[in-house]
Amino acid sequence: MATFIVMLGPPGVGKGTQAKILSEKTGLAHISSGDLFRENLKNQTELGKLAQTYMTNQRGIGPG
């Protein structure tokens, strides 16, 4: 059975730090949505371009 741990919270509270520690101790993958968005924005992928339109319009990421 797959194991998923989702960490939520405002910026700067240590989610990334705790996720790194958990990843090292458990062997689980550490996937950061922020890192994924930054990488796609930097490489101007289709997803990055779509995310940029939401960010430019100050609507956050995703429909709504």
PDB file of N, H, CA, C and O in Angstrom:
ATOM      1  N   MET A   1       0.850  -1.176   0.000  1.00  0.00           N
ATOM      2  CA  MET A   1       0.000   0.000   0.000  1.00  0.00           C
ATOM      3  C   MET A   1       0.897   1.239   0.000  1.00  0.00           C
ATOM      4  O   MET A   1       1.879   1.306   0.739  1.00  0.00           O
ATOM      5  N   ALA A   2       0.551   2.205  -0.826  1.00  0.00           N
ATOM      6  H   ALA A   2      -0.248   2.151  -1.425  1.00  0.00           H
ATOM      7  CA  ALA A   2       1.327   3.446  -0.939  1.00  0.00           C
ATOM      8  C   ALA A   2       1.127   4.314   0.299  1.00  0.00           C
ATOM      9  O   ALA A   2       0.053   4.331   0.899  1.00  0.00           O
ATOM     10  N   THR A   3       2.178   5.028   0.663  1.00  0.00           N
ATOM     11  H   THR A   3       3.051   5.014   0.174  1.00  0.00           H
ATOM     12  CA  THR A   3       2.118   5.951   1.792  1.00  0.00           C
ATOM     13  C   THR A   3       2.306   7.366   1.277  1.00  0.00           C
ATOM     14  O   THR A   3       3.259   7.648   0.550  1.00  0.00           O
ATOM     15  N   PHE A   4       1.398   8.254   1.653  1.00  0.00           N
ATOM     16  H   PHE A   4       0.624   8.025   2.243  1.00  0.00           H
ATOM     17  CA  PHE A   4       1.480   9.661   1.287  1.00  0.00           C
ATOM     18  C   PHE A   4       1.372  10.498   2.548  1.00  0.00           C
ATOM     19  O   PHE A   4       0.514  10.242   3.392  1.00  0.00           O
ATOM     20  N   ILE A   5       2.230  11.487   2.683  1.00  0.00           N
ATOM     21  H   ILE A   5       2.927  11.695   1.997  1.00  0.00           H
ATOM     22  CA  ILE A   5       2.141  12.449   3.779  1.00  0.00           C
ATOM     23  C   ILE A   5       2.053  13.821   3.137  1.00  0.00           C
ATOM     24  O   ILE A   5       2.927  14.197   2.356  1.00  0.00           O
ATOM     25  N   VAL A   6       1.013  14.571   3.455  1.00  0.00           N
ATOM     26  H   VAL A   6       0.303  14.265   4.089  1.00  0.00           H
ATOM     27  CA  VAL A   6       0.826  15.903   2.898  1.00  0.00           C
ATOM     28  C   VAL A   6       1.010  16.908   4.021  1.00  0.00           C
ATOM     29  O   VAL A   6       0.379  16.802   5.073  1.00  0.00           O
ATOM     30  N   MET A   7       1.872  17.877   3.790  1.00  0.00           N
ATOM     31  H   MET A   7       2.384  17.962   2.936  1.00  0.00           H
ATOM     32  CA  MET A   7       2.141  18.900   4.803  1.00  0.00           C
ATOM     33  C   MET A   7       1.578  20.225   4.299  1.00  0.00           C
ATOM     34  O   MET A   7       1.908  20.678   3.203  1.00  0.00           O
ATOM     35  N   LEU A   8       0.731  20.831   5.109  1.00  0.00           N
ATOM     36  H   LEU A   8       0.463  20.463   6.000  1.00  0.00           H
ATOM     37  CA  LEU A   8       0.102  22.096   4.751  1.00  0.00           C
ATOM     38  C   LEU A   8       0.457  23.163   5.783  1.00  0.00           C
ATOM     39  O   LEU A   8       0.671  22.856   6.956  1.00  0.00           O
ATOM     40  N   GLY A   9       0.516  24.385   5.352  1.00  0.00           N
ATOM     41  H   GLY A   9       0.342  24.635   4.400  1.00  0.00           H
ATOM     42  CA  GLY A   9       0.765  25.489   6.265  1.00  0.00           C
ATOM     43  C   GLY A   9       1.222  26.715   5.501  1.00  0.00           C
ATOM     44  O   GLY A   9       1.555  26.630   4.318  1.00  0.00           O
ATOM     45  N   PRO A  10       1.238  27.846   6.170  1.00  0.00           N
ATOM     46  CA  PRO A  10       1.653  29.089   5.514  1.00  0.00           C
ATOM     47  C   PRO A  10       3.155  29.089   5.220  1.00  0.00           C
ATOM     48  O   PRO A  10       3.899  28.268   5.758  1.00  0.00           O
ATOM     49  N   PRO A  11       3.593  30.011   4.368  1.00  0.00           N
ATOM     50  CA  PRO A  11       5.017  30.098   4.044  1.00  0.00           C
ATOM     51  C   PRO A  11       5.873  30.331   5.294  1.00  0.00           C
ATOM     52  O   PRO A  11       5.496  31.069   6.204  1.00  0.00           O
ATOM     53  N   GLY A  12       7.026  29.682   5.305  1.00  0.00           N
ATOM     54  H   GLY A  12       7.332  29.082   4.565  1.00  0.00           H
ATOM     55  CA  GLY A  12       8.006  29.953   6.351  1.00  0.00           C
ATOM     56  C   GLY A  12       7.840  29.204   7.662  1.00  0.00           C
ATOM     57  O   GLY A  12       8.532  29.516   8.631  1.00  0.00           O
ATOM     58  N   VAL A  13       6.941  28.224   7.724  1.00  0.00           N
ATOM     59  H   VAL A  13       6.378  27.971   6.937  1.00  0.00           H
ATOM     60  CA  VAL A  13       6.726  27.517   8.987  1.00  0.00           C
ATOM     61  C   VAL A  13       7.553  26.238   9.112  1.00  0.00           C
ATOM     62  O   VAL A  13       7.520  25.576  10.149  1.00  0.00           O
ATOM     63  N   GLY A  14       8.298  25.889   8.053  1.00  0.00           N
ATOM     64  H   GLY A  14       8.325  26.427   7.211  1.00  0.00           H
ATOM     65  CA  GLY A  14       9.170  24.733   8.153  1.00  0.00           C
ATOM     66  C   GLY A  14       8.676  23.473   7.483  1.00  0.00           C
ATOM     67  O   GLY A  14       9.177  22.385   7.767  1.00  0.00           O
ATOM     68  N   LYS A  15       7.699  23.598   6.597  1.00  0.00           N
ATOM     69  H   LYS A  15       7.292  24.481   6.366  1.00  0.00           H
ATOM     70  CA  LYS A  15       7.183  22.401   5.906  1.00  0.00           C
ATOM     71  C   LYS A  15       8.297  21.701   5.126  1.00  0.00           C
ATOM     72  O   LYS A  15       8.440  20.480   5.197  1.00  0.00           O
ATOM     73  N   GLY A  16       9.075  22.473   4.391  1.00  0.00           N
ATOM     74  H   GLY A  16       8.959  23.465   4.333  1.00  0.00           H
ATOM     75  CA  GLY A  16      10.162  21.900   3.599  1.00  0.00           C
ATOM     76  C   GLY A  16      11.220  21.247   4.458  1.00  0.00           C
ATOM     77  O   GLY A  16      11.723  20.172   4.129  1.00  0.00           O
ATOM     78  N   THR A  17      11.559  21.894   5.556  1.00  0.00           N
ATOM     79  H   THR A  17      11.151  22.767   5.824  1.00  0.00           H
ATOM     80  CA  THR A  17      12.560  21.347   6.479  1.00  0.00           C
ATOM     81  C   THR A  17      12.086  20.021   7.056  1.00  0.00           C
ATOM     82  O   THR A  17      12.833  19.042   7.077  1.00  0.00           O
ATOM     83  N   GLN A  18      10.850  19.993   7.521  1.00  0.00           N
ATOM     84  H   GLN A  18      10.244  20.787   7.504  1.00  0.00           H
ATOM     85  CA  GLN A  18      10.304  18.765   8.099  1.00  0.00           C
ATOM     86  C   GLN A  18      10.151  17.673   7.042  1.00  0.00           C
ATOM     87  O   GLN A  18      10.387  16.498   7.322  1.00  0.00           O
ATOM     88  N   ALA A  19       9.754  18.062   5.820  1.00  0.00           N
ATOM     89  H   ALA A  19       9.563  19.017   5.593  1.00  0.00           H
ATOM     90  CA  ALA A  19       9.599  17.087   4.746  1.00  0.00           C
ATOM     91  C   ALA A  19      10.945  16.454   4.400  1.00  0.00           C
ATOM     92  O   ALA A  19      11.019  15.251   4.149  1.00  0.00           O
ATOM     93  N   LYS A  20      12.001  17.251   4.387  1.00  0.00           N
ATOM     94  H   LYS A  20      11.941  18.228   4.592  1.00  0.00           H
ATOM     95  CA  LYS A  20      13.333  16.720   4.098  1.00  0.00           C
ATOM     96  C   LYS A  20      13.750  15.704   5.159  1.00  0.00           C
ATOM     97  O   LYS A  20      14.274  14.639   4.833  1.00  0.00           O
ATOM     98  N   ILE A  21      13.517  16.034   6.419  1.00  0.00           N
ATOM     99  H   ILE A  21      13.092  16.900   6.683  1.00  0.00           H
ATOM    100  CA  ILE A  21      13.859  15.127   7.522  1.00  0.00           C
ATOM    101  C   ILE A  21      13.064  13.826   7.405  1.00  0.00           C
ATOM    102  O   ILE A  21      13.626  12.738   7.526  1.00  0.00           O
ATOM    103  N   LEU A  22      11.742  13.944   7.166  1.00  0.00           N
ATOM    104  H   LEU A  22      11.285  14.828   7.067  1.00  0.00           H
ATOM    105  CA  LEU A  22      10.902  12.745   7.010  1.00  0.00           C
ATOM    106  C   LEU A  22      11.357  11.898   5.826  1.00  0.00           C
ATOM    107  O   LEU A  22      11.379  10.670   5.905  1.00  0.00           O
ATOM    108  N   SER A  23      11.718  12.558   4.733  1.00  0.00           N
ATOM    109  H   SER A  23      11.700  13.556   4.669  1.00  0.00           H
ATOM    110  CA  SER A  23      12.177  11.841   3.551  1.00  0.00           C
ATOM    111  C   SER A  23      13.441  11.045   3.852  1.00  0.00           C
ATOM    112  O   SER A  23      13.562   9.883   3.465  1.00  0.00           O
ATOM    113  N   GLU A  24      14.375  11.678   4.543  1.00  0.00           N
ATOM    114  H   GLU A  24      14.276  12.622   4.858  1.00  0.00           H
ATOM    115  CA  GLU A  24      15.637  11.004   4.880  1.00  0.00           C
ATOM    116  C   GLU A  24      15.418   9.826   5.824  1.00  0.00           C
ATOM    117  O   GLU A  24      16.062   8.786   5.685  1.00  0.00           O
ATOM    118  N   LYS A  25      14.509   9.990   6.785  1.00  0.00           N
ATOM    119  H   LYS A  25      13.986  10.835   6.898  1.00  0.00           H
ATOM    120  CA  LYS A  25      14.284   8.939   7.780  1.00  0.00           C
ATOM    121  C   LYS A  25      13.420   7.794   7.261  1.00  0.00           C
ATOM    122  O   LYS A  25      13.574   6.656   7.702  1.00  0.00           O
ATOM    123  N   THR A  26      12.514   8.083   6.328  1.00  0.00           N
ATOM    124  H   THR A  26      12.389   9.008   5.970  1.00  0.00           H
ATOM    125  CA  THR A  26      11.569   7.056   5.881  1.00  0.00           C
ATOM    126  C   THR A  26      11.874   6.517   4.488  1.00  0.00           C
ATOM    127  O   THR A  26      11.389   5.448   4.117  1.00  0.00           O
ATOM    128  N   GLY A  27      12.672   7.246   3.720  1.00  0.00           N
ATOM    129  H   GLY A  27      13.066   8.114   4.023  1.00  0.00           H
ATOM    130  CA  GLY A  27      12.944   6.835   2.348  1.00  0.00           C
ATOM    131  C   GLY A  27      11.839   7.230   1.377  1.00  0.00           C
ATOM    132  O   GLY A  27      11.882   6.867   0.201  1.00  0.00           O
ATOM    133  N   LEU A  28      10.846   7.975   1.868  1.00  0.00           N
ATOM    134  H   LEU A  28      10.811   8.270   2.823  1.00  0.00           H
ATOM    135  CA  LEU A  28       9.775   8.450   0.996  1.00  0.00           C
ATOM    136  C   LEU A  28      10.291   9.608   0.141  1.00  0.00           C
ATOM    137  O   LEU A  28      11.200  10.334   0.544  1.00  0.00           O
ATOM    138  N   ALA A  29       9.707   9.769  -1.032  1.00  0.00           N
ATOM    139  H   ALA A  29       8.969   9.180  -1.360  1.00  0.00           H
ATOM    140  CA  ALA A  29      10.078  10.882  -1.905  1.00  0.00           C
ATOM    141  C   ALA A  29       9.581  12.200  -1.320  1.00  0.00           C
ATOM    142  O   ALA A  29       8.516  12.255  -0.705  1.00  0.00           O
ATOM    143  N   HIS A  30      10.355  13.250  -1.516  1.00  0.00           N
ATOM    144  H   HIS A  30      11.219  13.206  -2.016  1.00  0.00           H
ATOM    145  CA  HIS A  30       9.958  14.603  -1.098  1.00  0.00           C
ATOM    146  C   HIS A  30       9.636  15.380  -2.362  1.00  0.00           C
ATOM    147  O   HIS A  30      10.529  15.679  -3.155  1.00  0.00           O
ATOM    148  N   ILE A  31       8.364  15.710  -2.553  1.00  0.00           N
ATOM    149  H   ILE A  31       7.639  15.467  -1.909  1.00  0.00           H
ATOM    150  CA  ILE A  31       7.921  16.447  -3.731  1.00  0.00           C
ATOM    151  C   ILE A  31       7.337  17.769  -3.253  1.00  0.00           C
ATOM    152  O   ILE A  31       6.392  17.787  -2.464  1.00  0.00           O
ATOM    153  N   SER A  32       7.899  18.872  -3.730  1.00  0.00           N
ATOM    154  H   SER A  32       8.667  18.857  -4.371  1.00  0.00           H
ATOM    155  CA  SER A  32       7.453  20.205  -3.338  1.00  0.00           C
ATOM    156  C   SER A  32       6.698  20.851  -4.494  1.00  0.00           C
ATOM    157  O   SER A  32       7.261  21.044  -5.572  1.00  0.00           O
ATOM    158  N   SER A  33       5.438  21.184  -4.280  1.00  0.00           N
ATOM    159  H   SER A  33       4.980  21.027  -3.404  1.00  0.00           H
ATOM    160  CA  SER A  33       4.659  21.832  -5.350  1.00  0.00           C
ATOM    161  C   SER A  33       5.290  23.166  -5.733  1.00  0.00           C
ATOM    162  O   SER A  33       5.287  23.538  -6.906  1.00  0.00           O
ATOM    163  N   GLY A  34       5.826  23.881  -4.764  1.00  0.00           N
ATOM    164  H   GLY A  34       5.828  23.579  -3.811  1.00  0.00           H
ATOM    165  CA  GLY A  34       6.479  25.162  -5.064  1.00  0.00           C
ATOM    166  C   GLY A  34       7.683  24.970  -5.967  1.00  0.00           C
ATOM    167  O   GLY A  34       7.886  25.740  -6.907  1.00  0.00           O
ATOM    168  N   ASP A  35       8.490  23.938  -5.687  1.00  0.00           N
ATOM    169  H   ASP A  35       8.325  23.313  -4.924  1.00  0.00           H
ATOM    170  CA  ASP A  35       9.650  23.642  -6.537  1.00  0.00           C
ATOM    171  C   ASP A  35       9.199  23.271  -7.945  1.00  0.00           C
ATOM    172  O   ASP A  35       9.821  23.676  -8.927  1.00  0.00           O
ATOM    173  N   LEU A  36       8.116  22.500  -8.042  1.00  0.00           N
ATOM    174  H   LEU A  36       7.611  22.171  -7.245  1.00  0.00           H
ATOM    175  CA  LEU A  36       7.606  22.108  -9.358  1.00  0.00           C
ATOM    176  C   LEU A  36       7.154  23.328 -10.162  1.00  0.00           C
ATOM    177  O   LEU A  36       7.453  23.443 -11.351  1.00  0.00           O
ATOM    178  N   PHE A  37       6.428  24.241  -9.498  1.00  0.00           N
ATOM    179  H   PHE A  37       6.186  24.148  -8.533  1.00  0.00           H
ATOM    180  CA  PHE A  37       5.985  25.451 -10.194  1.00  0.00           C
ATOM    181  C   PHE A  37       7.173  26.313 -10.607  1.00  0.00           C
ATOM    182  O   PHE A  37       7.212  26.801 -11.736  1.00  0.00           O
ATOM    183  N   ARG A  38       8.138  26.509  -9.717  1.00  0.00           N
ATOM    184  H   ARG A  38       8.106  26.112  -8.799  1.00  0.00           H
ATOM    185  CA  ARG A  38       9.306  27.327 -10.049  1.00  0.00           C
ATOM    186  C   ARG A  38      10.078  26.737 -11.228  1.00  0.00           C
ATOM    187  O   ARG A  38      10.518  27.474 -12.110  1.00  0.00           O
ATOM    188  N   GLU A  39      10.246  25.421 -11.249  1.00  0.00           N
ATOM    189  H   GLU A  39       9.889  24.822 -10.532  1.00  0.00           H
ATOM    190  CA  GLU A  39      10.961  24.760 -12.345  1.00  0.00           C
ATOM    191  C   GLU A  39      10.222  24.954 -13.670  1.00  0.00           C
ATOM    192  O   GLU A  39      10.843  25.229 -14.697  1.00  0.00           O
ATOM    193  N   ASN A  40       8.900  24.811 -13.642  1.00  0.00           N
ATOM    194  H   ASN A  40       8.396  24.588 -12.808  1.00  0.00           H
ATOM    195  CA  ASN A  40       8.111  24.982 -14.857  1.00  0.00           C
ATOM    196  C   ASN A  40       8.075  26.432 -15.320  1.00  0.00           C
ATOM    197  O   ASN A  40       8.073  26.698 -16.522  1.00  0.00           O
ATOM    198  N   LEU A  41       8.046  27.362 -14.388  1.00  0.00           N
ATOM    199  H   LEU A  41       8.048  27.146 -13.412  1.00  0.00           H
ATOM    200  CA  LEU A  41       8.102  28.776 -14.753  1.00  0.00           C
ATOM    201  C   LEU A  41       9.453  29.103 -15.396  1.00  0.00           C
ATOM    202  O   LEU A  41       9.512  29.779 -16.423  1.00  0.00           O
ATOM    203  N   LYS A  42      10.526  28.622 -14.785  1.00  0.00           N
ATOM    204  H   LYS A  42      10.478  28.074 -13.951  1.00  0.00           H
ATOM    205  CA  LYS A  42      11.880  28.874 -15.276  1.00  0.00           C
ATOM    206  C   LYS A  42      12.083  28.329 -16.683  1.00  0.00           C
ATOM    207  O   LYS A  42      12.699  28.982 -17.526  1.00  0.00           O
ATOM    208  N   ASN A  43      11.562  27.126 -16.935  1.00  0.00           N
ATOM    209  H   ASN A  43      11.062  26.595 -16.251  1.00  0.00           H
ATOM    210  CA  ASN A  43      11.742  26.470 -18.230  1.00  0.00           C
ATOM    211  C   ASN A  43      10.659  26.831 -19.248  1.00  0.00           C
ATOM    212  O   ASN A  43      10.661  26.331 -20.373  1.00  0.00           O
ATOM    213  N   GLN A  44       9.750  27.690 -18.847  1.00  0.00           N
ATOM    214  H   GLN A  44       9.748  28.096 -17.933  1.00  0.00           H
ATOM    215  CA  GLN A  44       8.656  28.160 -19.707  1.00  0.00           C
ATOM    216  C   GLN A  44       7.916  27.010 -20.385  1.00  0.00           C
ATOM    217  O   GLN A  44       7.650  27.043 -21.586  1.00  0.00           O
ATOM    218  N   THR A  45       7.588  25.985 -19.579  1.00  0.00           N
ATOM    219  H   THR A  45       7.804  25.958 -18.603  1.00  0.00           H
ATOM    220  CA  THR A  45       6.800  24.861 -20.085  1.00  0.00           C
ATOM    221  C   THR A  45       5.355  25.309 -20.252  1.00  0.00           C
ATOM    222  O   THR A  45       4.985  26.413 -19.852  1.00  0.00           O
ATOM    223  N   GLU A  46       4.549  24.449 -20.842  1.00  0.00           N
ATOM    224  H   GLU A  46       4.849  23.552 -21.167  1.00  0.00           H
ATOM    225  CA  GLU A  46       3.129  24.767 -20.997  1.00  0.00           C
ATOM    226  C   GLU A  46       2.489  25.018 -19.633  1.00  0.00           C
ATOM    227  O   GLU A  46       1.723  25.968 -19.471  1.00  0.00           O
ATOM    228  N   LEU A  47       2.802  24.170 -18.655  1.00  0.00           N
ATOM    229  H   LEU A  47       3.424  23.399 -18.787  1.00  0.00           H
ATOM    230  CA  LEU A  47       2.278  24.360 -17.299  1.00  0.00           C
ATOM    231  C   LEU A  47       2.789  25.669 -16.700  1.00  0.00           C
ATOM    232  O   LEU A  47       2.029  26.403 -16.068  1.00  0.00           O
ATOM    233  N   GLY A  48       4.069  25.961 -16.897  1.00  0.00           N
ATOM    234  H   GLY A  48       4.686  25.365 -17.410  1.00  0.00           H
ATOM    235  CA  GLY A  48       4.640  27.195 -16.378  1.00  0.00           C
ATOM    236  C   GLY A  48       3.975  28.429 -16.967  1.00  0.00           C
ATOM    237  O   GLY A  48       3.714  29.400 -16.257  1.00  0.00           O
ATOM    238  N   LYS A  49       3.704  28.392 -18.258  1.00  0.00           N
ATOM    239  H   LYS A  49       3.916  27.603 -18.835  1.00  0.00           H
ATOM    240  CA  LYS A  49       3.039  29.528 -18.915  1.00  0.00           C
ATOM    241  C   LYS A  49       1.620  29.702 -18.389  1.00  0.00           C
ATOM    242  O   LYS A  49       1.166  30.827 -18.179  1.00  0.00           O
ATOM    243  N   LEU A  50       0.920  28.592 -18.177  1.00  0.00           N
ATOM    244  H   LEU A  50       1.288  27.678 -18.348  1.00  0.00           H
ATOM    245  CA  LEU A  50      -0.431  28.662 -17.628  1.00  0.00           C
ATOM    246  C   LEU A  50      -0.395  29.225 -16.206  1.00  0.00           C
ATOM    247  O   LEU A  50      -1.194  30.092 -15.854  1.00  0.00           O
ATOM    248  N   ALA A  51       0.535  28.728 -15.399  1.00  0.00           N
ATOM    249  H   ALA A  51       1.185  28.023 -15.685  1.00  0.00           H
ATOM    250  CA  ALA A  51       0.659  29.228 -14.020  1.00  0.00           C
ATOM    251  C   ALA A  51       0.968  30.715 -14.025  1.00  0.00           C
ATOM    252  O   ALA A  51       0.447  31.460 -13.196  1.00  0.00           O
ATOM    253  N   GLN A  52       1.824  31.161 -14.965  1.00  0.00           N
ATOM    254  H   GLN A  52       2.248  30.556 -15.638  1.00  0.00           H
ATOM    255  CA  GLN A  52       2.191  32.575 -15.034  1.00  0.00           C
ATOM    256  C   GLN A  52       0.976  33.456 -15.300  1.00  0.00           C
ATOM    257  O   GLN A  52       0.886  34.562 -14.766  1.00  0.00           O
ATOM    258  N   THR A  53       0.036  32.976 -16.125  1.00  0.00           N
ATOM    259  H   THR A  53       0.109  32.079 -16.559  1.00  0.00           H
ATOM    260  CA  THR A  53      -1.160  33.784 -16.396  1.00  0.00           C
ATOM    261  C   THR A  53      -1.983  33.984 -15.125  1.00  0.00           C
ATOM    262  O   THR A  53      -2.519  35.067 -14.894  1.00  0.00           O
ATOM    263  N   TYR A  54      -2.081  32.942 -14.306  1.00  0.00           N
ATOM    264  H   TYR A  54      -1.646  32.062 -14.494  1.00  0.00           H
ATOM    265  CA  TYR A  54      -2.810  33.079 -13.045  1.00  0.00           C
ATOM    266  C   TYR A  54      -2.078  34.019 -12.095  1.00  0.00           C
ATOM    267  O   TYR A  54      -2.700  34.843 -11.424  1.00  0.00           O
ATOM    268  N   MET A  55      -0.762  33.893 -12.043  1.00  0.00           N
ATOM    269  H   MET A  55      -0.257  33.224 -12.588  1.00  0.00           H
ATOM    270  CA  MET A  55       0.023  34.731 -11.130  1.00  0.00           C
ATOM    271  C   MET A  55      -0.007  36.187 -11.575  1.00  0.00           C
ATOM    272  O   MET A  55      -0.081  37.088 -10.739  1.00  0.00           O
ATOM    273  N   THR A  56       0.051  36.426 -12.886  1.00  0.00           N
ATOM    274  H   THR A  56       0.111  35.694 -13.565  1.00  0.00           H
ATOM    275  CA  THR A  56       0.006  37.781 -13.413  1.00  0.00           C
ATOM    276  C   THR A  56      -1.322  38.444 -13.083  1.00  0.00           C
ATOM    277  O   THR A  56      -1.371  39.636 -12.782  1.00  0.00           O
ATOM    278  N   ASN A  57      -2.399  37.668 -13.141  1.00  0.00           N
ATOM    279  H   ASN A  57      -2.360  36.699 -13.386  1.00  0.00           H
ATOM    280  CA  ASN A  57      -3.728  38.191 -12.843  1.00  0.00           C
ATOM    281  C   ASN A  57      -4.035  38.158 -11.344  1.00  0.00           C
ATOM    282  O   ASN A  57      -5.154  38.466 -10.933  1.00  0.00           O
ATOM    283  N   GLN A  58      -3.042  37.785 -10.524  1.00  0.00           N
ATOM    284  H   GLN A  58      -2.133  37.535 -10.857  1.00  0.00           H
ATOM    285  CA  GLN A  58      -3.164  37.716  -9.060  1.00  0.00           C
ATOM    286  C   GLN A  58      -4.358  36.876  -8.626  1.00  0.00           C
ATOM    287  O   GLN A  58      -5.068  37.219  -7.681  1.00  0.00           O
ATOM    288  N   ARG A  59      -4.564  35.767  -9.336  1.00  0.00           N
ATOM    289  H   ARG A  59      -3.987  35.489 -10.104  1.00  0.00           H
ATOM    290  CA  ARG A  59      -5.681  34.891  -9.004  1.00  0.00           C
ATOM    291  C   ARG A  59      -5.239  33.646  -8.259  1.00  0.00           C
ATOM    292  O   ARG A  59      -6.070  32.805  -7.920  1.00  0.00           O
ATOM    293  N   GLY A  60      -3.947  33.513  -7.999  1.00  0.00           N
ATOM    294  H   GLY A  60      -3.271  34.196  -8.275  1.00  0.00           H
ATOM    295  CA  GLY A  60      -3.463  32.279  -7.411  1.00  0.00           C
ATOM    296  C   GLY A  60      -3.342  31.231  -8.495  1.00  0.00           C
ATOM    297  O   GLY A  60      -3.569  31.527  -9.668  1.00  0.00           O
ATOM    298  N   ILE A  61      -2.991  30.020  -8.128  1.00  0.00           N
ATOM    299  H   ILE A  61      -2.807  29.779  -7.175  1.00  0.00           H
ATOM    300  CA  ILE A  61      -2.806  28.957  -9.105  1.00  0.00           C
ATOM    301  C   ILE A  61      -4.059  28.105  -9.162  1.00  0.00           C
ATOM    302  O   ILE A  61      -4.552  27.652  -8.129  1.00  0.00           O
ATOM    303  N   GLY A  62      -4.575  27.884 -10.355  1.00  0.00           N
ATOM    304  H   GLY A  62      -4.174  28.251 -11.195  1.00  0.00           H
ATOM    305  CA  GLY A  62      -5.722  27.005 -10.557  1.00  0.00           C
ATOM    306  C   GLY A  62      -6.997  27.781 -10.790  1.00  0.00           C
ATOM    307  O   GLY A  62      -7.080  28.970 -10.483  1.00  0.00           O
ATOM    308  N   PRO A  63      -7.994  27.099 -11.337  1.00  0.00           N
ATOM    309  CA  PRO A  63      -9.270  27.747 -11.636  1.00  0.00           C
ATOM    310  C   PRO A  63      -9.968  28.195 -10.364  1.00  0.00           C
ATOM    311  O   PRO A  63      -9.794  27.613  -9.293  1.00  0.00           O
ATOM    312  N   GLY A  64     -10.737  29.212 -10.508  1.00  0.00           N
ATOM    313  H   GLY A  64     -10.879  29.685 -11.377  1.00  0.00           H
ATOM    314  CA  GLY A  64     -11.517  29.602  -9.336  1.00  0.00           C
ATOM    315  C   GLY A  64     -11.790  31.014  -9.332  1.00  0.00           C
ATOM    316  O   GLY A  64     -12.439  31.515  -8.414  1.00  0.00           O
TER     317      GLY A  64
END
